[in-house]
Amino acid sequence: MSKFGKASLLLLLLIVSFAASNDVYSAIIGDLDGNYLVDYRDARILAEEWLDPICLISGCVSELDSVEGVAGGDWAVLANNWQKQEAFVVISEFMAANINTLLDGDGQSSDWIEIYNPTDKTLSLGGWYLTDNDANLIKWQFPSGVEIEPGKFLIVFASDKKYDENPFNYPYLDPAGYYHTNFNIDQGGEYLALVAPDGLDIVHEYKPQFPNQLTDVSYGLAQHAITIVSSGATASYHVPTIADSSLGTTWTELSFDDSGWDSGETGIGFGNVVSG
């Protein structure tokens, strides 16, 4: 095929691909630049390799359809996955009745929502949405430039700050650098979701609604934990006496010899012995 013919077909495939949208979030084929999103950057990489004679045989990253060489089938895969994005952020925690815990930048005890990035990359939330209404998935949008570093959390206050009240500062950004949504969180329970930039794909949600919330008690996902000593494991223990003052903190060191201590199954605690 001539380069002119390829260019014409390329234009057609791009038009088709821009019309496609994603249905679910998963590890996706077509994310050629590794930014967790199939977008124009990936189309540019594929276009360059499609026009490169070297990529007529295997070995180029744009081979997406398991067929040797970069060809029209790879464009079909990219079109099918257009704008798909990996699931990588969650609403890790929120508080619907904040009275005495966390203050916003205005000194108010507003409701708050916490977003968590569990990946090893800094991720952008610009263009994403938060909503408390499953019939309006684009209720409040993150502005461009909002990012979460690897393993970090982002707090957004749900203080019902509307555009009409803050036309020159919307989405509302308080003096401490916190953004505020245009809705509150209902203590009695309601829907809550994080939505992708297309306004259709729900990345994480509490549905049909989260339960009734307690004052100053947050709600959310269980945190990751590592069990250091399992229940029922054998452990050494020692009831301290005055004679132990010479130990100092040496007993906390990994090299300390506790072979002379008593042993028992976890959990182990201390208490008063009550005679029968």
Rosetta blueprint (number, residue, H / E / L):
1 M L
2 S L
3 K H
4 F H
5 G H
6 K H
7 A H
8 S H
9 L H
10 L H
11 L H
12 L H
13 L H
14 L H
15 I H
16 V H
17 S H
18 F H
19 A H
20 A L
21 S L
22 N L
23 D L
24 V L
25 Y L
26 S L
27 A L
28 I L
29 I L
30 G L
31 D L
32 L L
33 D L
34 G L
35 N L
36 Y L
37 L E
38 V L
39 D L
40 Y H
41 R H
42 D H
43 A H
44 R H
45 I H
46 L H
47 A H
48 E H
49 E H
50 W H
51 L L
52 D L
53 P H
54 I H
55 C H
56 L H
57 I L
58 S L
59 G L
60 C L
61 V L
62 S L
63 E L
64 L L
65 D L
66 S L
67 V L
68 E L
69 G L
70 V L
71 A L
72 G H
73 G H
74 D H
75 W H
76 A H
77 V H
78 L H
79 A H
80 N H
81 N L
82 W L
83 Q L
84 K L
85 Q E
86 E L
87 A L
88 F L
89 V L
90 V E
91 I E
92 S E
93 E E
94 F E
95 M E
96 A L
97 A L
98 N L
99 I L
100 N L
101 T L
102 L L
103 L L
104 D L
105 G L
106 D L
107 G L
108 Q L
109 S L
110 S L
111 D E
112 W E
113 I E
114 E E
115 I E
116 Y E
117 N L
118 P L
119 T L
120 D L
121 K L
122 T L
123 L E
124 S E
125 L L
126 G L
127 G L
128 W L
129 Y E
130 L E
131 T E
132 D L
133 N L
134 D L
135 A L
136 N L
137 L L
138 I L
139 K L
140 W E
141 Q E
142 F L
143 P L
144 S L
145 G L
146 V L
147 E E
148 I E
149 E L
150 P L
151 G L
152 K L
153 F E
154 L E
155 I E
156 V E
157 F E
158 A E
159 S L
160 D L
161 K L
162 K L
163 Y L
164 D L
165 E L
166 N L
167 P L
168 F L
169 N L
170 Y L
171 P L
172 Y L
173 L E
174 D L
175 P L
176 A L
177 G L
178 Y L
179 Y E
180 H E
181 T L
182 N L
183 F L
184 N L
185 I L
186 D L
187 Q L
188 G L
189 G L
190 E L
191 Y L
192 L E
193 A E
194 L E
195 V E
196 A L
197 P L
198 D L
199 G L
200 L L
201 D L
202 I E
203 V E
204 H E
205 E E
206 Y E
207 K L
208 P L
209 Q L
210 F L
211 P L
212 N L
213 Q L
214 L L
215 T L
216 D L
217 V L
218 S L
219 Y E
220 G E
221 L L
222 A L
223 Q L
224 H L
225 A L
226 I L
227 T L
228 I L
229 V L
230 S L
231 S L
232 G L
233 A L
234 T E
235 A E
236 S E
237 Y E
238 H L
239 V L
240 P L
241 T L
242 I H
243 A H
244 D H
245 S H
246 S H
247 L H
248 G L
249 T L
250 T H
251 W H
252 T H
253 E L
254 L L
255 S L
256 F L
257 D L
258 D L
259 S L
260 G L
261 W L
262 D E
263 S E
264 G E
265 E E
266 T L
267 G L
268 I L
269 G L
270 F L
271 G L
272 N L
273 V L
274 V L
275 S L
276 G L
